[in-house]
């Protein structure tokens, strides 16, 4: 009954490494359930539509609340049942993304009173919204520069989404470092160099995960 989360900016390789880790663990005989956020539930599907440019304009307050609502729904609808049967659940993103993207990224600041619009105040508000979210047993942050993430997204011909602007991704990358510093004392968070070959990263991810199973 273990929840493992992979985090990082867009293009960090979280989706690739989720799939590779799942394959490795299954080969070793473990029951594995992979998932992602935004989820594939009804709220998650709405968020993905918004990220793709539909339903605009949507303000920062609405986005922060939608992400938190999707996480609560995701937990009860999919994650908790998989954990209850004894599976290792691997999630491509969790509340750390909300803290980095909407908090340090600057988007959530607009949802706060003007005098409270700082990265710390924004993250505290996001943290309150996600207070009931399950804490992962292990979070792995795949760290890459924003420029590398942008190059990878372009190489994969991914359509541009709401948070993909390079300057915003730079702030989000810095935000992740701040989130790790804030949560590292109470959560198990491991930061890995995500710029390396995908195979080398996958081997290290698997080693780290086996250490908590």
C-alpha positions as CSV (number, residue, x, y, z in Angstrom):
1,X,0.0,0.0,0.0
2,X,2.4,2.7,-1.3
3,X,1.8,6.0,-3.1
4,X,4.7,7.1,-5.2
5,X,4.5,10.5,-7.0
6,X,6.6,11.8,-9.9
7,X,6.9,15.6,-10.2
8,X,8.5,18.2,-12.4
9,X,7.9,21.0,-14.8
10,X,6.3,20.3,-18.2
11,X,8.9,18.3,-20.2
12,X,10.7,16.9,-17.2
13,X,9.8,13.4,-18.1
14,X,7.2,12.5,-15.5
15,X,5.0,10.7,-17.9
16,X,7.8,8.7,-19.4
17,X,9.2,7.7,-16.1
18,X,5.8,6.8,-14.7
19,X,5.4,4.2,-17.5
20,X,9.0,2.9,-17.1
21,X,8.7,2.5,-13.4
22,X,5.4,0.7,-13.7
23,X,6.9,-1.7,-16.2
24,X,9.9,-2.4,-14.0
25,X,7.9,-3.0,-10.9
26,X,5.5,-5.3,-12.7
27,X,8.4,-7.4,-14.0
28,X,9.4,-7.8,-10.4
29,X,6.0,-9.2,-9.6
30,X,4.3,-6.1,-8.0
31,X,0.7,-5.0,-8.4
32,X,1.0,-1.5,-9.9
33,X,-1.7,1.1,-10.7
34,X,-0.6,4.2,-12.7
35,X,-2.5,7.4,-12.7
36,X,-2.1,11.1,-13.3
37,X,-3.2,14.6,-12.5
38,X,-5.3,16.3,-13.7
39,X,-7.1,13.0,-13.4
40,X,-9.2,11.1,-16.0
41,X,-12.3,11.8,-13.8
42,X,-15.0,14.4,-14.7
43,X,-13.2,17.3,-13.0
44,X,-9.8,16.3,-14.4
45,X,-11.2,16.2,-17.9
46,X,-12.6,19.7,-17.5
47,X,-9.2,20.9,-16.3
48,X,-7.5,19.4,-19.4
49,X,-9.9,21.2,-21.6
50,X,-9.2,24.5,-19.9
51,X,-5.4,23.9,-20.1
52,X,-5.9,23.3,-23.9
53,X,-7.6,26.7,-24.3
54,X,-11.3,25.9,-24.0
55,X,-13.8,27.6,-21.7
56,X,-11.8,30.8,-21.5
57,X,-11.6,33.0,-19.6
58,X,-11.1,31.1,-16.4
59,X,-9.5,33.0,-13.4
60,X,-6.9,31.8,-11.0
61,X,-9.3,31.3,-8.1
62,X,-11.4,28.9,-10.2
63,X,-8.3,27.0,-11.4
64,X,-7.0,26.5,-7.9
65,X,-10.3,25.3,-6.7
66,X,-10.7,22.9,-9.6
67,X,-7.3,21.3,-9.1
68,X,-8.1,20.8,-5.4
69,X,-11.5,19.4,-6.2
70,X,-10.1,17.0,-8.8
71,X,-7.5,15.8,-6.4
72,X,-10.1,15.0,-3.7
73,X,-12.2,13.2,-6.4
74,X,-9.2,11.4,-7.8
75,X,-8.2,10.2,-4.3
76,X,-11.6,8.7,-3.4
77,X,-12.5,7.5,-6.9
78,X,-9.2,5.9,-8.0
79,X,-6.2,6.1,-5.7
80,X,-7.6,4.9,-2.4
81,X,-9.3,1.8,-3.9
82,X,-6.1,0.8,-5.6
83,X,-4.1,1.3,-2.4
84,X,-6.7,-0.7,-0.5
85,X,-6.2,-3.7,-2.7
86,X,-2.4,-3.5,-2.0
87,X,-1.2,-2.0,-5.2
88,X,1.7,0.4,-5.6
89,X,0.1,3.5,-7.0
90,X,2.3,5.7,-9.2
91,X,0.9,9.2,-9.8
92,X,2.2,11.5,-12.5
93,X,1.8,14.7,-10.3
94,X,0.1,15.4,-7.0
95,X,-0.4,18.5,-4.8
96,X,3.3,19.5,-5.2
97,X,2.3,20.6,-8.7
98,X,-0.4,22.9,-7.3
99,X,2.0,24.4,-4.9
100,X,4.7,25.0,-7.6
101,X,2.5,25.9,-10.6
102,X,-0.2,28.0,-8.9
103,X,1.7,29.2,-5.9
104,X,5.3,30.0,-6.9
105,X,4.2,30.2,-10.6
106,X,2.2,33.3,-9.7
107,X,-1.2,32.3,-10.9
108,X,-2.7,31.7,-7.4
109,X,-1.5,35.1,-6.2
110,X,-4.3,36.8,-8.2
111,X,-6.8,34.8,-6.2
112,X,-5.6,36.4,-2.9
113,X,-6.2,39.9,-1.5
114,X,-3.7,42.3,-3.0
115,X,-1.7,42.7,0.3
116,X,-1.3,38.9,0.4
117,X,0.0,38.3,-3.1
118,X,3.3,36.7,-2.4
119,X,4.6,33.2,-3.3
120,X,4.5,32.1,0.4
121,X,0.9,33.4,0.9
122,X,-0.2,31.7,-2.3
123,X,1.3,28.4,-1.4
124,X,-0.2,28.5,2.1
125,X,-3.7,29.0,0.5
126,X,-3.1,26.1,-1.9
127,X,-1.9,24.0,1.0
128,X,-5.1,24.7,2.9
129,X,-7.2,23.7,-0.2
130,X,-5.3,20.4,-0.3
131,X,-5.2,19.7,3.4
132,X,-7.1,16.5,3.0
133,X,-5.0,15.1,0.2
134,X,-3.1,11.9,1.1
135,X,0.6,12.4,1.7
136,X,2.8,10.3,-0.7
137,X,5.1,7.7,0.7
138,X,7.7,9.0,-1.8
139,X,7.9,12.0,-4.1
140,X,10.5,12.1,-6.8
141,X,11.2,15.5,-8.4
142,X,12.7,15.2,-11.9
143,X,14.6,18.5,-12.1
144,X,15.3,20.0,-15.5
145,X,15.9,23.7,-16.6
146,X,12.8,25.3,-18.2
147,X,14.7,25.6,-21.5
148,X,15.2,21.8,-21.6
149,X,11.5,21.2,-20.9
150,X,10.6,23.6,-23.7
151,X,12.9,21.9,-26.1
152,X,11.4,18.5,-25.3
153,X,7.8,19.7,-25.7
154,X,8.7,21.2,-29.1
155,X,10.4,18.0,-30.2
156,X,7.3,16.0,-29.2
157,X,5.2,18.5,-31.1
158,X,3.0,19.0,-28.0
159,X,0.4,21.8,-28.4
160,X,1.1,24.8,-26.1
161,X,-1.0,24.8,-22.9
162,X,-1.9,27.4,-20.3
163,X,1.2,27.2,-18.2
164,X,3.8,26.6,-21.0
165,X,5.2,30.1,-21.3
166,X,9.0,29.9,-20.8
167,X,9.2,32.7,-18.2
168,X,6.4,31.1,-16.2
169,X,8.1,27.7,-16.4
170,X,11.3,29.3,-15.0
171,X,9.3,30.5,-12.1
172,X,7.7,27.1,-11.6
173,X,11.0,25.4,-11.7
174,X,12.2,27.8,-8.9
175,X,8.9,27.1,-7.1
176,X,9.5,23.4,-7.1
177,X,12.8,24.0,-5.3
178,X,11.1,26.2,-2.7
179,X,8.4,23.5,-2.2
180,X,11.0,20.8,-1.7
181,X,12.7,23.1,0.9
182,X,9.4,23.7,2.7
183,X,8.1,20.1,2.7
184,X,11.4,18.2,2.9
185,X,11.4,18.0,6.6
186,X,8.0,16.3,6.8
187,X,7.9,14.3,3.6
188,X,10.2,11.9,1.8
189,X,11.2,13.9,-1.4
190,X,14.1,12.9,-3.6
191,X,15.4,15.2,-6.3
192,X,17.0,13.6,-9.4
193,X,18.7,15.1,-12.4
194,X,16.1,14.7,-15.2
195,X,18.3,16.0,-18.0
196,X,20.1,12.6,-18.4
197,X,19.2,9.8,-20.7
198,X,15.8,8.5,-20.0
199,X,17.1,5.0,-19.3
200,X,19.6,6.2,-16.8
201,X,16.9,8.2,-15.0
202,X,14.6,5.2,-15.0
203,X,17.3,3.0,-13.3
204,X,17.8,5.6,-10.6
205,X,14.0,6.1,-10.1
206,X,13.6,2.3,-9.7
207,X,16.4,2.1,-7.1
208,X,14.9,4.9,-5.1
209,X,11.4,3.4,-5.2
210,X,12.6,0.0,-4.2
211,X,14.1,1.6,-1.1
212,X,10.7,2.5,0.2
213,X,8.7,-0.7,-0.8
